[in-house]
């Protein structure tokens, strides 16, 4: 059985992606940050459908924890799947923070950098020796890093996502010698728990976002999760180094 490691799968896009990956007959090692209940619920949802999943705690903003996490992955692969490698990696964990440039603190900037850019960089580096040749990686970016349709207040967040887009291309180049494909996806406005449940707290923003979206609604986690699962699959075997916007035509 093939196995995926996916970070940030306790809710939202990560949870959907983990479930949809598992429906394709792939084992899942998923991580949660400060929401252990959500991580366990995702694993339970996968197992209820006949899949196999293990939930592990990981703060992608703390690189010092990566060696211990790697060891946990090694043990889970051995104990659950009798393997010493895995096939796919999804760097999805993250958080959003909006503030105008003049109001952004160094602390906020550094936290965004550690979680959204440094974390995926060094977690991938740490796990790469455990990856099978011919596998695939998907990085979750954001359409806030696009060259158009910018919304004020996301200068720091989008800067990190823009860096992740560049990192995706370099990963694709360097890992191609092992047959590992690397792509990123850029969701638009998606109904998740991001920004402290902003969609729940400010439902009045939803009609305006839907009006700016060609397909007439905001995204749902399954819209994005399906694309992540597809990019990992054999169907996408000839796709690498791409950043694919998954936004229903936002600001089209």
C-alpha positions as CSV (number, residue, x, y, z in Angstrom):
1,X,0.0,0.0,0.0
2,X,1.2,3.5,-0.8
3,X,1.4,6.0,2.0
4,X,1.0,9.8,2.3
5,X,2.3,12.2,4.9
6,X,0.1,15.2,5.1
7,X,0.5,18.1,7.6
8,X,-2.3,20.2,9.0
9,X,-5.1,17.7,8.5
10,X,-7.2,18.3,11.6
11,X,-9.7,20.5,9.7
12,X,-10.4,22.3,6.5
13,X,-8.4,21.6,3.3
14,X,-6.0,19.2,5.0
15,X,-8.8,17.1,6.5
16,X,-10.6,16.9,3.1
17,X,-7.4,16.0,1.3
18,X,-6.5,13.3,3.8
19,X,-9.9,11.7,3.4
20,X,-9.9,11.9,-0.3
21,X,-6.4,10.5,-0.6
22,X,-7.4,7.6,1.7
23,X,-10.4,6.9,-0.6
24,X,-8.0,6.1,-3.3
25,X,-6.6,3.2,-1.2
26,X,-3.6,5.1,0.1
27,X,-2.5,5.0,3.8
28,X,-2.3,8.3,5.6
29,X,0.0,9.7,8.3
30,X,-1.6,13.0,9.2
31,X,-0.5,15.8,11.5
32,X,-2.3,18.2,13.8
33,X,-1.0,21.3,15.6
34,X,-3.0,22.5,18.5
35,X,-6.2,20.6,17.6
36,X,-5.6,17.0,18.6
37,X,-9.3,16.2,18.6
38,X,-9.6,17.3,15.0
39,X,-6.7,15.1,14.1
40,X,-8.2,12.1,15.7
41,X,-11.5,12.8,14.0
42,X,-9.9,12.9,10.6
43,X,-8.2,9.6,11.3
44,X,-11.5,8.1,12.5
45,X,-13.3,9.3,9.4
46,X,-10.7,7.6,7.2
47,X,-10.9,4.3,9.2
48,X,-14.7,4.4,9.2
49,X,-14.5,4.2,5.4
50,X,-12.1,1.3,5.5
51,X,-8.9,3.2,5.2
52,X,-5.8,3.3,7.4
53,X,-4.6,6.5,9.2
54,X,-2.4,7.6,12.0
55,X,-2.5,11.1,13.6
56,X,0.7,12.6,14.9
57,X,1.3,16.0,16.6
58,X,3.6,18.4,14.8
59,X,4.2,22.2,14.9
60,X,5.6,23.0,11.5
61,X,6.9,26.3,12.9
62,X,9.3,24.5,15.2
63,X,12.1,22.9,13.2
64,X,13.7,21.6,16.3
65,X,10.9,19.0,16.6
66,X,11.5,17.6,13.2
67,X,14.0,14.9,14.1
68,X,11.6,13.4,16.6
69,X,8.8,13.6,14.2
70,X,10.8,11.8,11.5
71,X,11.5,9.0,14.0
72,X,7.8,8.8,14.7
73,X,7.1,8.5,11.0
74,X,9.7,5.7,10.7
75,X,8.1,3.8,13.6
76,X,4.5,4.2,12.2
77,X,5.6,3.1,8.8
78,X,7.2,0.0,10.3
79,X,4.5,-0.9,12.7
80,X,1.4,-0.2,10.5
81,X,2.5,-0.7,7.0
82,X,5.7,-2.8,7.4
83,X,7.6,-0.3,5.3
84,X,10.6,1.9,5.7
85,X,9.5,4.5,3.1
86,X,6.4,6.5,2.1
87,X,5.3,7.8,-1.3
88,X,3.7,11.2,-1.1
89,X,4.1,14.4,1.0
90,X,1.5,17.2,1.3
91,X,2.9,20.4,3.0
92,X,-0.5,21.9,4.0
93,X,-0.2,23.1,7.6
94,X,-0.5,26.8,8.0
95,X,-2.4,29.8,9.3
96,X,-3.5,33.1,7.9
97,X,-3.0,36.5,9.4
98,X,-4.1,39.8,7.9
99,X,-2.6,43.2,8.9
100,X,-1.6,46.2,6.9
101,X,2.2,46.5,6.3
102,X,2.6,49.4,8.7
103,X,0.9,47.4,11.5
104,X,2.7,44.1,11.0
105,X,5.1,43.2,13.8
106,X,8.4,41.3,13.4
107,X,6.9,38.6,15.6
108,X,4.0,38.1,13.3
109,X,6.3,38.2,10.2
110,X,8.6,35.6,11.8
111,X,5.8,33.3,12.8
112,X,4.4,33.4,9.3
113,X,7.8,32.7,7.8
114,X,8.5,29.8,10.2
115,X,5.2,28.1,9.5
116,X,4.5,28.8,5.9
117,X,8.0,28.7,4.3
118,X,10.8,27.6,6.6
119,X,8.7,24.7,8.0
120,X,7.9,23.1,4.6
121,X,11.5,23.7,3.4
122,X,13.1,21.8,6.3
123,X,10.4,19.3,6.9
124,X,10.7,18.2,3.3
125,X,14.5,18.1,3.7
126,X,14.2,15.9,6.8
127,X,11.7,13.5,5.3
128,X,13.2,13.3,1.8
129,X,15.4,10.3,2.6
130,X,12.3,8.3,3.6
131,X,10.5,9.1,0.3
132,X,10.2,6.5,-2.5
133,X,11.6,7.5,-5.9
134,X,8.7,8.2,-8.3
135,X,6.6,9.8,-5.6
136,X,5.0,13.3,-5.4
137,X,4.8,16.4,-3.3
138,X,2.0,19.0,-3.1
139,X,2.6,22.3,-1.3
140,X,-0.5,24.3,-0.3
141,X,0.0,27.9,-1.4
142,X,-2.6,30.7,-1.9
143,X,-3.9,32.9,-4.7
144,X,-3.0,35.9,-2.4
145,X,0.5,35.5,-4.0
146,X,-0.9,36.0,-7.5
147,X,0.1,39.0,-9.6
148,X,-3.5,40.3,-9.7
149,X,-6.6,40.6,-7.5
150,X,-4.6,41.6,-4.4
151,X,-6.4,42.4,-1.2
152,X,-4.7,44.8,1.2
153,X,-3.5,43.3,4.5
154,X,-1.8,40.2,3.2
155,X,1.7,41.5,2.5
156,X,3.5,39.2,4.9
157,X,1.3,36.1,4.4
158,X,1.4,36.3,0.6
159,X,5.1,37.0,0.6
160,X,5.7,33.6,2.3
161,X,3.3,31.9,-0.1
162,X,5.1,33.5,-3.0
163,X,8.3,32.1,-1.6
164,X,6.7,28.6,-1.4
165,X,5.7,28.9,-5.1
166,X,9.4,29.5,-6.0
167,X,10.5,26.7,-3.6
168,X,8.1,24.3,-5.4
169,X,9.8,24.9,-8.7
170,X,13.3,24.3,-7.2
171,X,12.1,21.2,-5.4
172,X,10.7,19.9,-8.8
173,X,14.0,20.6,-10.5
174,X,16.2,19.0,-7.8
175,X,14.0,16.0,-7.0
176,X,13.3,15.2,-10.7
177,X,16.4,13.0,-10.8
178,X,14.5,10.7,-8.4
179,X,11.3,10.9,-10.4
180,X,9.6,12.9,-7.6
181,X,7.0,15.4,-8.9
182,X,6.4,18.6,-7.0
183,X,3.5,21.0,-7.5
184,X,1.7,23.6,-5.5
185,X,-2.0,24.6,-5.4
186,X,-3.3,28.1,-4.8
187,X,-6.8,28.0,-3.3
188,X,-9.0,31.1,-3.3
189,X,-11.5,32.0,-0.6
190,X,-12.4,28.6,1.0
191,X,-14.8,27.9,3.8
192,X,-12.4,26.6,6.4
193,X,-11.4,27.5,10.0
194,X,-8.6,29.7,8.9
195,X,-8.1,33.1,10.5
196,X,-9.9,32.0,13.7
197,X,-13.0,30.8,12.0
198,X,-13.4,34.0,10.0
199,X,-16.2,32.7,7.9
200,X,-18.2,31.7,11.0
201,X,-17.5,35.1,12.6
202,X,-18.1,37.3,9.6
203,X,-20.6,35.5,7.3
204,X,-21.5,38.8,5.7
205,X,-18.2,38.7,3.7
206,X,-19.3,35.5,1.9
207,X,-21.7,37.0,-0.7
208,X,-19.1,39.6,-1.7
209,X,-16.5,36.9,-2.2
210,X,-18.9,34.7,-4.2
211,X,-19.7,37.7,-6.4
212,X,-16.0,38.0,-7.3
213,X,-15.8,34.3,-8.2
214,X,-16.7,33.3,-11.7
215,X,-18.4,30.1,-10.6
216,X,-20.5,32.1,-8.2
217,X,-19.7,30.7,-4.7
218,X,-16.8,30.4,-2.2
219,X,-14.7,27.3,-2.3
220,X,-15.4,24.3,0.0
221,X,-12.6,22.2,1.4
222,X,-13.5,19.2,-0.8
223,X,-13.0,21.4,-3.9
224,X,-9.3,21.8,-2.9
225,X,-8.8,18.4,-1.4
226,X,-9.8,16.7,-4.6
227,X,-7.2,18.6,-6.5
228,X,-4.5,17.7,-4.0
229,X,-5.4,14.0,-4.3
230,X,-5.4,14.2,-8.1
231,X,-2.0,15.8,-8.2
232,X,-0.5,13.0,-6.1
233,X,-2.1,10.4,-8.3
234,X,-0.9,8.6,-11.5
235,X,-3.4,10.7,-13.4
236,X,-1.0,13.6,-12.9
237,X,2.2,11.7,-13.7
238,X,3.3,14.3,-16.3
239,X,2.7,17.4,-14.2
240,X,5.5,18.9,-12.2
241,X,6.7,22.4,-11.2
242,X,3.2,23.9,-11.6
243,X,1.3,26.2,-9.3
244,X,-2.4,25.5,-10.0
245,X,-5.0,28.0,-8.9
246,X,-8.1,26.3,-7.4
247,X,-10.4,29.2,-6.9
248,X,-13.5,28.8,-9.1
249,X,-12.2,31.7,-11.2
250,X,-11.7,34.3,-8.4
251,X,-11.4,37.8,-9.8
252,X,-11.6,36.5,-13.4
